[in-house]
Amino acid sequence: MTHHQKGRLVVVSNRVGPLTDEGKAGGLAVGLADALKRRGGLWFGWSGETSEEGTFSEEKTEVFGGTAMTTIDMTEEELEGFYHGYANRSLWPLLHYRLDLVQFDRQSDRVYRSVNQRFAARLAPLVTDDDLVWVHDYHFFYLGSDLRRCGYKGRLGFFLHIPFASPEIFMALPGAHDLVHSMLAYDLIGFQTRQDRRNFVNFCIHELGGHKLPGDRIEVGGRIVQASVFPIGIDAEGFARFAVSPEAGEHEEMLRDLARGRLQIVGVDRLDYSKGLVERLLGFERLLEDFPDNRGGVNFLQIAPLSRSELDAYIDLRAELEGLAGRLNGRFATLDWTPIQIMTTGFTRRALAGIYRAARVCMVTPLRDGMNLVAKEFVAAQDPTDPGVLILSRFAGARAELMDALIVNPYATDEVARALQRALTMPLAERQERHQAMREKVFHGTAAHWCESFLTALESAEPEARLPADAASDAFSAPA
């Protein structure tokens, strides 16, 4: 094992890779692949496969340049309890403020904790205390404290890609105290927005009796942890290049041909209840009611690739969305114009870049979102001489950086309709000015910048904030 002066970067996330951007990688993969390529290291996670042995399966390793990608399997039961159960039926709706959709059960809670333990136990022999270990997202809240129990004493960071709910909501989680206590094993905890960080800090203060220290640090029961904000970005240069690629050009042409001179509104979101798709269609319907000049003059294309389509909440959402689009088309369509088209197929990122470029308006109106990289991709893909307009939810993390978008409350149907009308009629000079301001933000706060700033903070995390080994193991043994 080669030893670098700064130790290797060890990344842990549920899904691993790809290290090359084949036009499919999301924000997480792009940011990390870049850092791993430069520093060398290990990317550890789930293989995407289930087997009889599950987390006891033989690890598989592929090596690319200086980076090893090492994965292990899960059993069907582990996948069901850990991923479909606790991560996606309990944590995901809870952290997106949807208590009405949350399902808690003891079994999936138990499986989630045991999968975190197993991943830590499998990772422990692969790391040394000189490594920087960076754990990602809501799948692995407990992994840090489990890794400490396995004897790891090096620097340990965690980044949450989705929102962290306010303490009142978070307290609905059975074992909420356990979960946040175990997060304190990390030296550095990163959030997308100041609001998410504030929610976490308030939980530590009001629920766990901690207090704030200078410099983003908090102290809870003798343990000092740094909690900071690191908004994730995209590979803006790369995405701007995608937008002028032949594949993008084809899709841009196709969309312009189909629009036949009409203005094009697009939405691109996974089919998920956090994305505000139903509210968005209602806003579009209100536009056609209140501003009838738009009838026959605008097309709305919603691309919504299916995700987690075996969960009930997602099956219901799809039915509701398709029903609403059907009703709307039935009400407003003419022989030569159908206002709404919904596609549940996925597109490559190059194709999407072309679709963004052909759009006069992009609607990014989630009810709650950690960041939302579609907003940033749309900005990067635009032609600066004739850019489209971004309509952005006030509940998306991206709002903090993209204040020059038209900011809306997605629940306020009239407000969404007025923003659409304004976007469709906005003069070129204002479109250019708003786009230029957002473009600077997107090209500065890239995925690489996000990664570097997190790792720089992790490298300078204060070792003296770590408890002695014996005290640490006590601190992270959740009270029975």
N, C-alpha and C positions, 0 to 999 in steps of 0.2 A: 504494500500500500504506500504510494508516494506521499510524502509529507510536505505540504506547502507551508511557507512561513506563517500564513494566516489560518491554516487548517482548511479543509475542504468545505464546500457548501453542501449541506445535506438537506434536500427538500422532501417533505412528506405531504402527499395529497391523495385524495381518494382515487382519482384517475391520474395516470402517469403519461406524459408526452402529449403530442409529438414534439420531438426536438427540432424537426424541420417544419416550417410553415407551409403545408401543402395547400394553404388556402382554407383550411378547416379549423385551425387552432383558435381557441378563444383567448381572452385577455390574460388569464392566468398563465396559460401555456406559453404565450408569446413573451411575456415578461420574464418568466423563469428560464425558458430555453436560452434566451440571450445571456443571462447571468451565468448559467451552467456552462455554456459554450466558452465564456471568457475565463471562468475560474476553475472549471473542472469540478467534479464532485459526484454526488449520488442522488438519484431521484427515486424515492421509495413509495410504493402504494399498492393498490389492488390491481390484479391482472385483468379484471373485467370478466374472469371466468369463475364458475363454481365447480367444486369437486368434492369428493367424499372427505378428503383430508382437510379441506378448507384452509384456515389460517395455520394449520400444521403442515401444509403442502410444501414441497420442495420449492425454493425460490428460483425464479427465472431471471436471468440477467442478460441484457443486451448492452453492448458498449458502443458508444458513438464518440469518437475523439477521446477527450478526457473525461467523459461523463458515463457513468454506469446507470442504467435504468433497471431497477430490481423490483420485482413484483411477486406477491403471493396471492393465492386464491381465497375464496370464502366458501363455506358450505351453503346450500340453499337456505338453511335455517338462519345462518349468519347474515346472508344478504337480505333476507326478508325482515329480520328483526332490526338489524343495524341500519340498512339503507332505506328500504321501503317503509319500514316501521318508524323507528325513533327519529332518524334524520329527516325523513320527508313527510311523515304524518304528525309528528310532535314538534320538532324544532323549526322546520321551515315555516309552517303557518304561524307558530308562536312569534318567531322573530320578524315576520312580516305583519304583525299586529292583527292576525286573523284568528282570534280565540274561538270564533264560531266554527272554524274548520279543524281545530286541534283535536287529535285523539291521543290520549295517554293510556298506556297499559304497562303493567309491571314487567311482562315478558320482554317487550322490545327494549325497555330501559335496561334490563339486565343484559340482553344481548349486545346492546350498544357499548356498555361499559366493558364487557368481556372482549369485544372485537378491538376496542382501544387498547386494552391490556395486551392482547395477543400481538397487535402490530408493534407495540413498544418492545415486547419481549423479542420479536424477530429483528427489530431494528438495532437493539442494544449491542449485539456482537459486531455489528457492521460499522459502529462509530467509535471515535476516540474523543477524549475531552478537549482536544484541540479543534475539533470540527465546529462549524456553526450549523445548528439544526434549526430549520425553519418549517414549521407545521402550518398547514393551510385549512381553514374553513371549518364549518359547523359539524363536519363528520368526526373531527378529532379534538373536541374540547378537552377530553381527559388524557390524551396521549402524553402530554408533557409531564404530568405528575406520575404517570405510569413509567415513563422513561427515567425519571429521577429515582423512582423506587428500584429500577434495574441498575442503578449506580452511576448514571450519566451525570457528570458535574460541569459539563461545558456550557457554552452560551446557547440559549434556547429561546426562539422567537415564535410568535403565533400571529397569523393575520386572518381576520374575519372578513370574508368577501361580501357578506350579506348584512342587513341591518342588525343592530343590537337593540332589542325592544326596551321601552322604559321600565323601570323597576316594578311599577304596578302590574304591568302585563307579564313581565318575566317571572314574577313571583307565582304565577299560575302553574308554572312547571313544577311537578312533584320533584323534590331533589334539586331545586334551583340553587340552594346554598352550597350543596356538594359540588355542583358543576362549576360555580364561580370560584369556590375555594380551590378546586383543582387547577383552574386557569392561572392561579397565582404561582404555579411552578414555573411559568414562563418568565424570562427576564424582561422581554419586550412584547407588548400586545398591540397590534396595529388595527386601526379601524378606518373605514372609508371617509367618515365625516365627523365633524365636531359633535354633532348630535349623538351619534352612536357612542363616541367616547364618553360623552357626558352621561349617557344612560348607564354605561358600565361603571363609571366612577361613582355615580350616585348609588348604585346597587352596593358597591363595596363600602361606602360610607354609611348608608342608612340601614342596610341589612346585615353587614358583617362588622360594623363598628370600626371601619378603617378611617384614615384621614389623609388629606392632600399634603404633599410635600412640594417644594419648588421643582420646576423643570419637568412637568408632566408625570411626576412620580406619585405613587400612592403607597401608604404603609398600611398593611392589614396584619394584625397579630404578629408583629415582629418581622414580617416579610415585606421587602420593598420591591415594587414592580413599576416599570415604566409603561404607561399607556399613551400612545400617540396616534396622530392622524396621518395616514399615507394614502391619498386618493389614487386609485389605480388608473393607468392610462392605456393607450393603444400604441402600436408601432405606427405613428402617424405618417412618417415618410413612406413606409411600406404600403400602408393602406392608400395613400395618395397615388402611389405607383399602380396599385391594383386598379384604381379608378380609370386609368388611361390605358389599361391592357386591352388586347383584342377581345378577350372574353367579356370584359366589362362593356366595351364598345358595342358588341353584339346585343347585349341585354338592354343597354341604354337605347339603342336604335329601335329594338322590338317594342319597348314600352312607349316610346314616342310615336311609333307607327300606330300602335293600338289606341293611343290617346286621341289620335286624329286632331291634333291642335287643342285638345282640352287640357286643362291644368291637372297635374297628377299629384294626389296626396298618397303617401305611403306610410305604413307602419310595419315594423319588423320585430317580432317578439316570439320567444317560445310561448306555446299555448299554456299560459300559467295564470292562475287567478290573481297573482300579485301585479300583473301587467296592465290592468284596467281596460281590457279589450271591450267589454260590454259598455262601459261608460264612454269609451271613445266612439263607438258606433252611435250611441245616443246623442253625443255631441255633433256628429256628422248629420244625423237625422234633423237635429234642431237647426243646423246651418241651412239645410234644404227647405225647412219650414219658414224660418225667419228671414232668409235672404234668397228668395226664390229665383233671383237672377242666376244663381249657380246651377239650377236644374238644367241638365243637358250640357253643362260647361265644365264640370269637374268629375274626375274618376278617383275612387278610393280603392287602393290595393292594400289588403292586409295579408302579410306573409306571417304565418303562425305555425312553424314546425311543431309537431306533436312532441310532448315530453311527458315522461312518467304516465303514459296513457292508460296504465292498468289501475291507477288510483281513482276511486269514485269521484272525488272532487273535480278531476280533470275530465272525466267522461261527461259529467253534468255541465261543465263549462263549455265544452265543445258543442253540445246539443243546444245550449242557450244561445251561443254565438251564431251558430248556423241558422237557428230559428229567427233570430233578430235580423240577420242579413237578408234572409228570405223575405221577411215581412217588409223590410225597407225597400228591397228591390221591387217587390210586388206593388208597393205603394207609389214609387216614383219613376220606375223604368219607363222608357218609351221604346218604340220598335228599334231605334238605332242607338240606344244608350242604356247601359246597365250601371247604376251608380257604384255598386260595391262588388268587389271580387275578393274572395278569401281563398288563400292557398295554404294547405297544411304540408306542402312539400318543402324540403330544405333546398337552399342554394349554396354554391361555393361562395367564399368571401369575395372573389373577383366579380362574380355575377352580381352579388349584392351591391358592390361598389358602383357598378353601372346603373343599377336600379335606383340607388340613392341619387346618383348624378342626374337622372332623368326627372327627379321629383321636384316639384315647386315647393311642396311642404312635406316635412317628416314629423309624424306625431309620436312622441315618446312620452306617454302619459301614464306611467305606472302608479298604482295606489300606494306602493312602497317599494323602493329598490335600493340596494346597497350602493351601487354607482350608476350603472347602465351605460355600457360601452357603445350601444347603437347610436346614442346621441353624439358621441365623439367620432365614430366612424362616419356618420352622415356629414359632419363638419369637414372631416379630412377629405372626403370624396368630392366635395363641391368644386365647380369651376368658379374661381374667384371673380371672374368677370361677370358671371350671371348666376349667382348662388341661390340655392333654395333657402327656405325659412324653417327653422327648428321650433316646434311647439313642445315645451318641456314641462313635465309635472313638477310642482313644488316639492313633491315627496320622493324625487329621484336624487340620489347622492350627487349626481352630475350637476345639479342646480348650483351648488356652491361655486363651481368654476365657470359655468356657462350662463351667467346672468344676462347675457345679451340675447338669449333665446326669448321667445314669448312664453312667459311663465304662467301656468294655469293650475287651478285646483281641479283635478279630473272629476271630482264628484259634482262640480258646479256646471251642469250641462249648458246653461246660457253662456257662461264664461268661455267654455271650450268652443262653442259656436262662434262667438265674437272673435276669439283668437284666430280661428280658421278663416273667417271673413277678412280679418286684418292681414293675415299671412298671404291670402290669395290676391289681395289688392295692393300689397306693399310695393312702393316705388323702388326701382332698381338701386338708387343711391343708398336708401336705408338698408336694403338687403345686403349690399356690399359692405356697408359700415359694420353692421351687426356680425356678418360672417367673419370679417377681418379680425374683430376683437376676439371672437371665439376660436378662430384658427390659431391665434397666438397662444392661447391657453392650451389647446390640444397638442400643438407641436412642442410646447415646453414641458407639459406634464405627461411625458410618454410612459410606456410600460417600463422601459429601461431606467428612466428617472425614478419611478416608483420603487423598483427593485433596488437600485443603488442606495436610495435614501433610507430604505428599511435596513439594508445590510450594514450601512455605515453606522446607523443607530444601534444595531445589534452588536456590532464589533466593539462599540464603546460602552455597552451596557456595563453597569458597575458590578464587578465580581463580589465586592464586599456586601452587596445587597443579598447575596445568597446565604442561606443559613448553613451552619455546620451540618454535615451529612446526617448525623443522628437526629438533630432537631428537624431537619427537612423531612425525613421520612415520617416523623410524627405529624408535622404540619399538613402533609398531604394525605395522611390516612383520614379519609372522611369519617366523621364521628359515626359510629354504628347506628 
